[in-house]
Amino acid sequence: MGYLSYGPPELDVWRSDGKPLGTITVYEEAKEPEYALRPRGGEPKPMCPVSDPKTAADTLAALVILSSYWGG
């Protein structure tokens, strides 16, 4: 019989033009769990503590908006 294992939650983020922006994960190795953005092919970049979901949502919205200007 097999077994299941679970990793931290992930959310793939896409730009409005359909290009992938990155993946939001819950980074649990920090002192306090935090949201981290992992750009495609890059290392996770801490965003804010999991206990502050409003800041996470605001940061994510800003990143998506700015990515359209960067052409990323």
C-alpha positions as CSV (number, residue, x, y, z in Angstrom):
1,M,0.0,0.0,0.0
2,G,1.1,3.5,-0.8
3,Y,0.9,6.5,1.5
4,L,0.3,10.2,1.0
5,S,2.5,13.0,2.2
6,Y,1.7,16.7,2.1
7,G,3.9,19.7,1.6
8,P,3.1,23.3,2.4
9,P,0.2,25.0,0.5
10,E,1.1,26.5,-2.8
11,L,-0.6,29.1,-5.1
12,D,0.5,29.6,-8.6
13,V,0.2,33.2,-9.7
14,W,-0.3,34.3,-13.3
15,R,-0.2,37.7,-15.0
16,S,-3.3,38.9,-16.8
17,D,-1.6,38.0,-20.2
18,G,-1.3,34.4,-19.1
19,K,2.4,34.3,-18.3
20,P,3.4,32.7,-15.0
21,L,4.6,35.1,-12.4
22,G,5.6,32.6,-9.7
23,T,4.4,30.5,-6.8
24,I,3.3,31.6,-3.3
25,T,4.2,29.0,-0.7
26,V,4.1,28.9,3.1
27,Y,7.8,28.9,4.2
28,E,7.8,27.0,7.4
29,E,11.6,27.1,8.2
30,A,11.5,30.6,9.4
31,K,11.0,31.5,13.1
32,E,7.3,32.2,12.3
33,P,5.7,30.7,9.2
34,E,5.6,33.2,6.4
35,Y,4.4,33.6,2.9
36,A,7.2,33.5,0.2
37,L,7.1,34.2,-3.5
38,R,9.2,31.8,-5.6
39,P,9.7,33.3,-9.0
40,R,9.9,30.8,-11.9
41,G,13.3,29.2,-11.7
42,G,14.3,31.2,-8.6
43,E,14.6,30.9,-4.8
44,P,11.8,31.8,-2.5
45,K,11.6,35.4,-1.4
46,P,10.0,36.0,2.0
47,M,6.9,38.3,1.8
48,C,5.3,38.5,5.3
49,P,4.2,36.4,8.2
50,V,1.3,34.0,7.7
51,S,-0.4,35.8,10.6
52,D,-0.7,38.9,8.4
53,P,-2.8,37.9,5.4
54,K,-3.9,41.4,4.5
55,T,-0.2,42.4,3.9
56,A,0.3,39.2,1.9
57,A,-2.7,40.0,-0.3
58,D,-1.6,43.7,-0.8
59,T,1.9,42.6,-1.6
60,L,0.8,40.0,-4.1
61,A,-1.6,42.5,-5.8
62,A,1.3,45.0,-6.1
63,L,3.6,42.4,-7.6
64,V,1.1,41.4,-10.2
65,I,0.5,45.0,-11.2
66,L,4.2,45.8,-11.3
67,S,5.0,42.7,-13.3
68,S,2.9,44.1,-16.2
69,Y,5.2,47.2,-16.2
70,W,8.4,45.1,-16.0
71,G,7.4,42.9,-18.9
72,G,8.2,39.9,-16.6
